[in-house]
Amino acid sequence: MPEFAYTARAASGKNEAGTITASGRKEALRALTDRALFPLQLTDGESQVSASRFTLKWRQRIKPEVLADTFTQLSDLLENGVPLLDSLQILAQQAAEPRLAEVVKQVHDQVADGTNLDAALAHFPDVFPGLAVSMVRAGLEGAFLEEALQRVASFLRKQDALRAQVVGALTYPLILAVGGLGVTLFLVVFIVPMFQGFFDRLERTGTGLPLVTLLLLGLSHFLLRYG
């Protein structure tokens, strides 16, 4: 029989981790419940091996627009009378990204084992934001899940648009700052030394140099020697 690795919460409130042998996920969950343990995560050995082999794949970031489209599609399926488990299965099969397909499949399996949708989503905090999970929970409790999913999709799209605006707003000043620094270094290192003879003649005539010019020459000599 396969062996499952679990993380569960005991009656004392502490989390416990270990392994349990069972013929399937449902039997493993039932055995944990009989031990007065509330399962938080249950993974078979094969899944653990594949996860360890494809660590880089699991770390792949899912784009917000793809996640928003997934929530929108789930809402549309539920509004058209498709059961939640069937909807999740359809989304897992049609997912554009392999990681998203695997995550939705695991959410489907957890919901099939009796876990609420919000709790299943909360198991993947690197994919589903906390606010999205809270909105789904509110939709389940208030019986307006379809509307909550649409709001989550709208929130993700607006958040992604805001992030793009912030990045766009910061890109131009950053380019100017880098370009200005580069031009300044070029002038100080290559152009200012060309006037060294002129500055020396001014000093020999007793005219002297302004403090700013002396500082500029000192900076140029320092960069030429140590830069």
C-alpha positions in Angstrom: 0.0 0.0 0.0 1.2 3.5 -0.7 2.6 5.7 2.0 1.4 9.2 2.6 3.2 12.1 4.2 0.9 14.3 6.3 0.8 17.5 8.3 -2.1 17.7 10.7 -3.2 19.7 13.7 -3.8 17.9 16.9 -6.4 18.6 19.5 -3.8 20.6 21.5 -3.5 23.0 18.6 0.0 21.9 17.6 0.9 20.7 14.2 2.2 17.2 13.7 4.0 15.7 10.7 4.6 12.1 9.8 3.7 9.3 7.4 0.8 6.9 7.3 0.1 3.8 5.1 -3.3 3.5 3.5 -4.8 2.2 0.3 -5.9 5.7 -0.8 -6.3 9.3 0.2 -9.7 8.9 1.6 -8.6 6.0 3.8 -5.6 8.0 5.0 -7.8 11.0 5.8 -10.2 8.7 7.7 -7.3 7.2 9.7 -6.0 10.7 10.6 -9.5 11.7 11.8 -9.7 8.6 13.9 -6.5 9.7 15.6 -8.1 13.1 16.4 -5.9 14.8 13.9 -7.2 17.5 11.5 -5.3 17.0 8.2 -3.7 20.2 6.8 -1.7 18.6 4.0 -1.5 15.0 2.6 0.9 14.0 -0.1 1.8 10.6 -1.4 5.4 9.5 -1.8 5.2 9.7 -5.6 4.1 13.3 -5.5 6.9 14.1 -3.2 9.5 12.6 -5.5 8.1 14.4 -8.6 8.1 17.7 -6.6 11.7 17.2 -5.6 12.7 16.5 -9.2 10.9 19.5 -10.6 11.7 22.2 -8.0 12.4 24.8 -10.6 9.1 24.1 -12.3 7.2 24.4 -9.0 8.8 27.8 -8.4 7.5 29.1 -11.8 5.4 32.2 -11.2 1.8 32.2 -12.5 0.9 35.4 -14.2 -1.9 37.4 -12.6 -3.9 37.7 -15.8 -3.8 33.9 -16.2 -5.0 33.5 -12.6 -7.7 36.1 -13.2 -8.9 34.2 -16.3 -9.1 31.0 -14.3 -11.3 32.6 -11.6 -13.5 34.1 -14.3 -13.9 30.7 -16.1 -14.7 29.0 -12.8 -17.4 31.6 -12.1 -18.9 31.2 -15.6 -18.9 27.4 -15.2 -20.7 27.6 -11.8 -23.2 30.1 -13.1 -24.1 27.7 -15.9 -24.9 24.9 -13.5 -21.7 22.9 -13.7 -20.8 21.3 -10.3 -17.7 22.6 -8.5 -15.7 19.4 -8.8 -16.5 19.1 -12.6 -15.6 22.8 -13.0 -12.2 22.3 -11.3 -11.5 19.2 -13.4 -12.3 21.1 -16.6 -10.0 24.0 -15.6 -7.2 21.6 -14.7 -7.5 20.0 -18.2 -7.6 23.3 -20.0 -5.0 25.3 -18.0 -2.5 27.0 -20.2 0.4 26.6 -17.8 1.6 23.2 -16.5 2.0 24.4 -12.9 -1.5 26.0 -12.8 -2.9 22.7 -14.1 -1.2 20.8 -11.3 -2.3 23.3 -8.6 -5.9 23.2 -9.8 -5.8 19.4 -9.9 -4.6 19.3 -6.3 -7.3 21.8 -5.3 -9.9 19.5 -7.0 -8.5 16.5 -5.1 -8.7 18.3 -1.7 -12.3 19.5 -2.4 -13.2 16.0 -3.4 -11.9 14.8 0.0 -14.2 17.2 1.8 -12.0 20.3 2.1 -13.7 23.7 1.5 -12.6 25.5 -1.6 -11.1 28.4 0.3 -9.1 26.1 2.5 -7.8 24.2 -0.6 -6.8 27.5 -2.2 -5.0 28.5 1.1 -2.7 25.6 0.7 -1.0 27.4 -2.2 -0.2 30.9 -0.8 2.5 31.5 -3.5 -0.3 31.1 -6.2 -3.5 32.5 -4.6 -3.2 35.8 -2.6 -4.6 35.9 0.9 -7.2 38.5 -0.1 -8.5 36.2 -2.9 -8.8 33.3 -0.4 -10.7 35.5 2.0 -13.1 36.7 -0.8 -13.8 33.1 -1.8 -14.4 32.2 1.8 -16.9 35.1 2.1 -18.6 34.0 -1.1 -19.0 30.4 0.3 -20.4 31.6 3.6 -22.7 34.1 1.9 -23.9 31.9 -0.9 -22.6 34.3 -3.6 -19.5 32.3 -4.7 -19.8 33.1 -8.4 -19.9 36.9 -7.7 -17.0 36.5 -5.3 -14.9 34.8 -8.0 -15.7 37.6 -10.4 -14.5 40.1 -7.8 -11.3 38.2 -7.3 -10.6 38.2 -11.0 -11.3 41.9 -11.2 -9.1 42.6 -8.2 -6.2 40.6 -9.7 -6.5 42.4 -13.0 -6.6 45.9 -11.3 -3.6 44.9 -9.1 -1.6 43.8 -12.1 -2.5 47.0 -14.0 -1.4 49.1 -11.0 1.8 47.2 -10.8 2.5 47.8 -14.5 1.8 51.5 -14.1 4.2 51.8 -11.1 6.9 49.9 -13.0 6.3 52.2 -16.0 6.4 55.3 -13.9 9.7 54.3 -12.3 11.4 53.1 -15.4 11.9 56.5 -17.1 13.4 58.2 -13.9 15.6 55.2 -13.4 16.9 55.5 -17.0 17.5 59.2 -16.6 19.4 58.6 -13.3 21.6 55.9 -14.8 22.2 57.9 -17.9 23.0 61.1 -15.9 25.4 59.2 -13.7 27.1 57.7 -16.7 27.5 61.1 -18.4 28.8 62.7 -15.2 31.4 60.0 -14.6 32.5 60.3 -18.3 32.9 64.0 -17.9 34.8 63.8 -14.6 37.1 60.9 -15.7 37.8 61.8 -19.3 36.9 65.5 -20.0 38.0 67.3 -16.8 41.6 66.0 -17.0 41.9 67.6 -20.5 41.7 71.1 -18.8 44.3 70.3 -16.2 46.9 72.4 -18.0 44.6 75.4 -18.2 43.8 75.1 -14.5 47.5 74.9 -13.7 48.2 78.1 -15.6 45.4 79.9 -13.7 47.0 78.8 -10.4 50.5 80.0 -11.5 49.1 83.4 -12.4 47.8 83.7 -8.9 44.2 83.9 -10.0 43.4 80.7 -8.0 40.6 78.3 -8.6 37.1 78.2 -7.0 36.4 75.6 -4.3 33.9 73.8 -6.5 36.6 73.4 -9.3 39.1 72.1 -6.7 36.6 69.6 -5.5 35.9 68.5 -9.1 39.6 68.1 -9.8 40.1 66.1 -6.6 37.2 63.8 -7.5 38.6 63.3 -11.0 42.1 62.5 -9.7 40.6 60.0 -7.2 38.5 58.2 -9.8 41.5 58.1 -12.2 43.7 56.6 -9.5 41.3 54.3 -7.6 38.2 54.0 -9.8 
